[in-house]
Amino acid sequence: MKAKDEENGSVKGRVRGQGARTVYDTLRTAILDLSLDPGSPLDEATLSERFDMSRTPIREALVRLVAEGLVKTLPNRNTVVATIDFEQLPVYFEALTLMYRVTTRSAAVHRHDEHMHDIRQHAASYAETVRQHDAPGMIQTNRDFHMAIATAGGNSYFTALFGRLLDEGRRILRLYYRSFDDNLPRRYVDEHEQMILAIETRDAERADTLAAEHAAQIVKQIQSYIARATVTGISLGTERI
């Protein structure tokens, strides 16, 4: 039997906190990729055995996931992967579309040269993950790109709200990429480039229009995929469709 270091909850020799990070990263990736269905139980004892760790890092990882809204603790103290509330999607999409527009428009008005450098870097990272058909990477780099735009807009309230919406919608965005079998058409990458050009030339009206169109096609694609999945019986890992 392997000796355990109960102070850090890991096998002896492992850096303190590394165990919790490993569990967190593994579970978070599985949840965002929908490999772990919404509603799936996350039993501490089972996870402890799976990762060969004490329950301490398991519990720490679950606490972080709860804070991110990806995991939920039920009244009976059981822990499960948080469900996706499809009934709230219309109001979520409304808020998301508004923030796409306002942050992109604000960036066109307030951006500085250093902002353009950051935005272009994140756009290049996103294009690379699309080329590699890396859905988890696409989700993260897409967030980074749009948050860089929001930062360029200079309104911390807009940035914070947009970040929250993007974080809450990560699994919804996973459905978006799944609808293309993770082979996202190049034209959607080009939409980012068009937004960059509008921001760089300080064309606020153009930036607003492009952001609205970008959000609209995402919403339409997700709605179409959910409707198709419902009709054909494809599992989305939830009973709330």
C-alpha positions in Angstrom: 0.0 0.0 0.0 1.4 3.4 -1.0 2.1 5.7 1.9 -0.1 8.8 1.9 0.9 12.3 3.0 -2.4 13.4 4.6 -1.3 17.0 4.9 -1.4 17.5 1.2 -3.6 14.5 0.4 -1.3 13.0 -2.1 1.3 10.3 -2.5 4.5 11.2 -0.7 6.9 13.2 -2.9 4.2 15.0 -4.8 4.3 18.8 -4.6 1.8 20.2 -2.1 -1.4 21.2 -4.0 -0.4 19.3 -7.1 -2.9 16.5 -6.4 -5.9 18.9 -6.1 -4.8 20.6 -9.3 -4.6 17.3 -11.2 -8.1 16.3 -10.1 -9.5 19.7 -10.9 -7.9 19.9 -14.4 -9.0 16.3 -15.2 -12.6 16.7 -14.0 -13.0 20.2 -15.5 -11.9 19.1 -18.9 -14.2 16.1 -18.8 -17.2 18.3 -17.7 -16.5 21.0 -20.3 -16.0 18.4 -23.1 -19.3 16.8 -22.0 -17.5 13.5 -21.4 -19.0 13.7 -18.0 -22.7 14.2 -18.5 -24.6 16.8 -16.5 -26.0 15.2 -13.5 -23.3 12.5 -13.2 -22.4 11.7 -9.6 -19.0 12.7 -8.3 -18.4 10.4 -5.3 -15.3 11.3 -3.2 -14.5 7.7 -2.4 -14.7 6.6 -6.0 -12.6 9.6 -7.1 -10.1 9.0 -4.3 -9.6 5.5 -5.6 -9.4 6.6 -9.3 -6.7 9.2 -8.7 -5.0 7.2 -5.9 -5.2 10.1 -3.5 -6.7 10.8 -0.1 -10.0 12.7 -0.1 -8.4 16.0 0.8 -7.3 17.0 -2.7 -10.5 15.5 -4.1 -12.5 17.7 -1.9 -10.4 20.8 -2.7 -10.9 20.2 -6.5 -14.7 19.8 -6.1 -14.9 23.0 -4.1 -13.2 24.9 -7.0 -15.6 23.3 -9.5 -18.6 24.2 -7.4 -17.4 27.8 -7.3 -17.2 27.8 -11.1 -20.8 26.4 -11.3 -19.6 23.2 -13.0 -20.4 21.0 -10.0 -23.3 21.2 -7.6 -23.7 19.9 -4.0 -27.2 18.6 -3.4 -29.2 18.9 -0.2 -28.3 15.3 0.6 -24.7 16.3 0.3 -24.1 14.2 -2.8 -22.0 16.0 -5.4 -23.0 15.9 -9.1 -22.0 17.6 -12.4 -24.2 20.7 -12.7 -27.1 20.4 -15.1 -27.5 22.6 -18.1 -30.6 24.7 -17.8 -31.9 24.8 -21.3 -35.0 26.7 -20.2 -32.9 29.7 -19.5 -31.1 29.7 -22.8 -33.2 32.4 -24.5 -32.4 35.0 -21.8 -28.8 33.8 -21.7 -28.4 34.3 -25.4 -30.0 37.7 -25.1 -27.4 38.8 -22.5 -24.5 37.2 -24.4 -25.4 38.9 -27.7 -25.6 42.3 -26.0 -22.2 41.8 -24.4 -20.6 40.7 -27.7 -21.9 44.0 -29.2 -21.1 46.4 -26.4 -17.6 45.1 -25.7 -16.6 45.0 -29.4 -18.1 48.5 -30.0 -16.3 49.9 -26.9 -13.0 48.4 -28.0 -13.3 50.2 -31.4 -13.7 53.5 -29.5 -11.2 53.1 -26.7 -8.6 50.6 -27.7 -4.8 51.4 -27.6 -2.1 49.9 -29.7 -1.0 47.4 -27.0 -4.6 46.1 -26.9 -4.4 45.3 -30.6 -1.3 43.2 -30.0 -3.0 41.2 -27.3 -6.2 40.7 -29.4 -4.2 39.5 -32.4 -2.2 37.1 -30.3 -5.4 35.5 -29.0 -6.9 35.4 -32.4 -3.9 33.5 -33.7 -4.2 31.0 -30.8 -7.8 30.5 -31.6 -7.1 29.9 -35.3 -4.5 27.3 -34.3 -6.9 25.4 -32.1 -9.5 25.4 -34.9 -6.9 24.0 -37.3 -6.1 21.2 -34.8 -9.9 20.5 -34.2 -9.1 21.0 -30.5 -12.5 21.7 -29.0 -11.4 22.4 -25.4 -8.7 24.6 -26.8 -11.2 26.5 -28.9 -13.4 27.2 -25.9 -10.5 28.6 -23.9 -8.9 30.6 -26.7 -12.2 32.0 -27.9 -12.8 33.2 -24.3 -9.3 34.8 -24.2 -9.9 36.5 -27.6 -13.2 38.1 -26.6 -12.0 39.0 -23.1 -9.0 40.8 -24.7 -11.6 42.8 -26.8 -13.6 43.6 -23.6 -10.4 44.7 -21.8 -9.7 47.1 -24.7 -13.1 48.6 -24.2 -12.0 49.9 -20.9 -15.2 49.2 -18.9 -14.4 46.8 -16.0 -18.2 46.2 -15.4 -18.7 45.1 -19.0 -15.5 42.9 -18.8 -16.6 41.2 -15.6 -20.1 40.5 -16.8 -18.9 39.2 -20.2 -16.4 36.9 -18.5 -19.1 35.5 -16.3 -21.4 34.9 -19.3 -18.6 33.2 -21.3 -17.7 31.0 -18.3 -21.3 30.0 -17.7 -21.7 29.1 -21.4 -18.7 26.9 -21.9 -20.6 23.7 -22.2 -23.1 25.4 -24.5 -20.2 26.4 -26.7 -19.0 22.8 -26.6 -22.4 21.9 -28.2 -21.6 24.6 -30.8 -18.3 22.9 -31.8 -19.9 19.5 -31.6 -22.5 20.5 -34.1 -19.6 20.9 -36.6 -18.0 17.6 -35.4 -15.3 19.9 -34.1 -14.3 20.8 -37.7 -15.2 24.5 -37.5 -15.5 26.1 -40.9 -12.7 28.7 -41.6 -15.3 31.4 -42.2 -16.0 31.6 -38.5 -12.3 32.2 -37.8 -12.4 34.9 -40.5 -15.2 36.6 -38.5 -12.7 37.3 -35.7 -10.4 38.9 -38.3 -13.1 41.2 -39.5 -13.9 42.3 -36.0 -10.2 43.0 -35.4 -10.1 45.2 -38.5 -13.2 47.1 -37.4 -11.6 47.7 -33.9 -8.3 48.6 -35.4 -9.8 51.2 -37.7 -12.0 52.5 -34.9 -15.2 51.8 -36.9 -17.6 51.4 -33.9 -20.7 50.9 -36.1 -19.0 48.1 -38.1 -17.7 46.5 -35.0 -21.2 46.5 -33.5 -22.7 45.0 -36.6 -20.1 42.3 -36.9 -20.4 41.3 -33.2 -24.2 41.0 -33.5 -23.9 38.8 -36.6 -21.2 36.7 -35.0 -23.4 36.1 -31.9 -26.5 35.5 -34.0 -24.8 32.7 -36.0 -23.6 31.0 -32.8 -27.1 31.2 -31.3 -28.7 29.9 -34.4 -26.3 27.0 -34.8 -26.7 25.9 -31.1 -30.5 26.1 -31.3 -30.5 24.1 -34.5 -28.2 21.4 -33.0 -30.4 21.1 -29.8 -33.5 20.9 -31.9 -32.0 18.2 -34.1 -30.7 16.3 -31.1 -34.1 16.3 -29.5 -35.8 15.0 -32.7 -33.2 12.3 -33.3 -32.8 11.3 -29.7 -29.1 12.2 -29.5 -28.2 12.5 -25.8 -27.1 15.9 -24.6 -26.6 14.6 -21.1 -29.6 16.3 -19.6 -33.3 15.7 -19.2 -34.2 19.4 -19.3 -34.7 19.8 -23.1 
